Amino acid sequence: QDDDVKNAIEDAGFDAEKNSDSKTLVGQFTIGGMTCAACVNSVEGILRNLPGVKRAVVALATSLGEVEYDPTIIDKNDIVNAIEDAGFEGALVQSSQQDKIIVGVSGVMTEMDAQLLEGILSTSRGVRQFRYNRISTELEVLFDPEVISSRSLVDGVEEGSNGQFKLHVINPYARMTSKDNEEASNMFRLFMSSLLFSIPVFFIRVICPHIPLLYSVLLWRCGPFIMDDWLKWALVSVVQFVIGKRFYVGAARALKNGSTNMDVLVALGTSASYFYSVCALLYGAATGFWSPTYFETSSMLITFVLLGKYLECLAKGKTSDAIKKLVELAPATALLVDKDKAVLSQIICLVETAQMSKAPIQKFADFVASIFVPTVVAMSLITLLGWYIGGKIGAYPEEWLPENGNFFVFSLMFSISVVVIACPCALGLATPTAVMVATGVGAKHGVLIKGGDALERAQKINYVIFDKTGTLTQGKATVTTAKVFTAMDRGEFLRWVASAEASSEHPLAKAIVEYARHFHFFDGPSPTKDGETHNKDSTISGWLLDVSDFSALPGTGVKCCIDGKRVLVGNRKLMAENGIEISAATESFVVELEDSAKTGILVAFDDKLIGVLGVADPLKREAAVVVEGLQKMGVEPVMVTGDNWRTARAVAKEVGIKDVRAEVMPAGKADVVRALQKDGSTVAMVGDGINDSPALAASDVGMAIGAGTDIAIEAADYVLMRNNLEDVITAIDLSRKTFARIRLNYMFAMVYNVVAIPIAAGVFFPYLRIELPPWAAGACMALSSVSVVCSSLFLRRYKKPRLTTLLKITVE
């Protein structure tokens, strides 16, 4: 198609060259079958080696992978096939493709309705292709955005059906939650099945010998073996090869990819105990020398591992549910209108980043996971050889051996215990589960977090820089004073000033125009809840004067011509640059305004200073206590503003900030951030996410306050959705508590392996006769993962700090 266009242009007599620059897409894929961090490393390696793939990140906690790829070289189906060829389950969740939408359709009840929908889409201009899934009622449309917009596309479908069909935004994480719940249900069924078969085995081995009647039945010989052996062999075989099939599949998958994972350890441990027991039975039948069997070791090990996996799935399900609820912060009743779609897209984008982001501390776990399983297998072989050779050379007495056992069996049990007790899952889950739970908890409190790296930086914050306007203040400027120094009528004065400011987009300009309109009692449209009018044209027309040569001067004010005379509205710098003299009385009046935390705006007409306006922007009611709260937490607040020094100092004094940087232009705010970072301090920037975006990007932790814009989502690490400064404290406190939990998780995982592996290897057996049978080792292994997951889930009980507690305020 591109070549046809190129040829057509050349045929017309012009030169044409196809642009080879291709835009990459970012796709998110579900990856099923991962069991530990080793699987994550393996899948990431496979994806990164694919041609056309620029970047690939995989998250264990959510079973998701994010791949940035060149669609001209590789498509989503190739990526899914690569995942499946590696032995994992793969499916596309969504992509960043701008010319595609996925929506849910309601109102399609019959085959005729489906044909009507397809007919409407087929005849719509700009629709390239579409696919309607009648089971899930999801519609995927690929369209030409230069011909038709997503809004027009939706309107066309709804109008074409006379309102029968309704289209709505799809929350992609609702499907993930359903899938995680399904996986948890499946794992529960496997666990219960394994338990159902394992209980009789345990009963036969432990309980029946104490019940003479039952035991006599079990000792009844049936062919070459007694009934006891037949029953255990049959029951455990089902557990080993039917219920436990997934471990063999996972182990084969890992070995195929040249890696090792938890499935390899489970398959090795259960196979060793199972096949040894089978060999012992066959050897006994052939020679009459009956060695003890360990069938229950295999079945109990699989049962406990499945229990651990089930509890992990529950944690993942809660995580996905938290993500779904976070995304649903967008209007729940929203149709696919541009604004609501934008909000949903922004939140989804933030969630995607949170899921895929890895905290730097997790690099340690990834490294350990890459060498963990081979190291454990080597330790298991050393344990086997050490005990066996030690027995053969008489290093320990034969009395230590089990009844009818030998040195090999004795050594094998220690070796199997080492294999099954080692747990890389706990290390792999320590960080991502805590990060994802914290993401959900933050969303509950209106704090959207971009991921683990943001959390790790936020817990080390030394300075918090606040922008003044719209952050510390309410961002709703109002005129409080209007003083005229000449004989000009006040109403006429305000008409001239408002006429000059009407074309400006600055908040102070809007405040002046609104004040002047109300002063003249002109009827205009009712203000909205944001203080703006529904129709700007109707507000500024009719009573304002005609303006020419208008220009807005950033950082100083505006200038224009009215009736052929020059009008200047702005600060001292604007007046000085234009040769306007400021009298001592006027300067004194402006200083008085600034000392009371107001901004003085000077007005010159026909090269003479004729008046001053005082504009106030009230502080947010929580500003002062939040500043004090940060100081109690050991964080130093700083204020930056483009306003003059007197006004800035007055505002800073009112909220309790000592470090003030005034007369700073928007680009200069990033320089303030860098200056504070020079000594190695961690600096957070809190701003509105528009003018402050350079500083948000330059800071270690950017916090965009308010509902969040495209720039805020892009530049900030945190978005504080409620436009409340108290959420700054919540963000820092949650970060600190999350990383305290992560450190506790690593302590659980590391201490467990450091202590448990030597016990399983029999290091203390010669001295204390402490040993850990393989089935007990399996229980301990399962509990290690469970302890880490449960530790992370405790973060769900997080309560945001109360300012009264933080400041030690007693309310009587």
Buried (B, 14 or more C-beta within 10 A) or exposed (E): EEEEEBEEEEEEEEEEEEEEEEEBBBBBBBBEBBBBBBBBBBBBBBBBEBEBBEBBBBBBBBBBBBBBBBBEEBBBEBBBEBBBEBBBBBBBBBBBBEBBBBBBBEBBEEEEBBEBBBEBBEEBEBBEEBEBEEEEBBBBBEBEEEEBEBEBBBBBBBEBBEEBBBBBBBBBBBBBBEBBBEBBEEBBEBBBBBBBBBBBBBEBBEEBEEEEEBBEEBEEEEEEBBBBBBBBBEBBBBBBEEBBEBBBBBBBBBBEBEBBBBBBBBBBBBBBBBEBBBEBBEEBEEEEEBBBBBBBBBBBBBBBBBBBBBBBBBBBBBBBBBBBBBBBBBEEEBBBBEEBBEBBBBBBBBBBBBBBBBBEBBEEBBEBBBEBBEBBBEBBEEBBEBBBEBBEEEEBEEEBBEEEBBBBBBBBBBBBBBBBBBBBBBBBBBBBBBBBBBBBBBBBBBBBBBBBBBBBBBBBBBBBBBBBBBBBBBBBBBBBBBBBBEEBEEEEBBBBBBBBBBBBEBBBBBBBBBBBBEBEEEEBEEEEEEBEBEEBEEBBEEBBBEBEEBEBBEEBBBBBBBEEEBBBBBBBBBBEEBEBEBEEEBBEBBEBBBEBBBBBBBBBBEEEBBBBBBBBBEBBEBBBBBBBBBBBBEBBBBBBBBBBEBBBBBBBEBBBBEBBBBBBEBEBBBBBBEEBBEEEBBBBBBBBBBBBBBBBBBBBBBBBBBBBBBBBBBBBBBBBBBBBBBBBBBBBBBBBBBBEBBEBBBEBBBEBBEEBBBBBBBBEBEEEEEBBBBBBBBBBBBBBBBBBBBBBBEBEEBEBBEBEEBEEEEEE
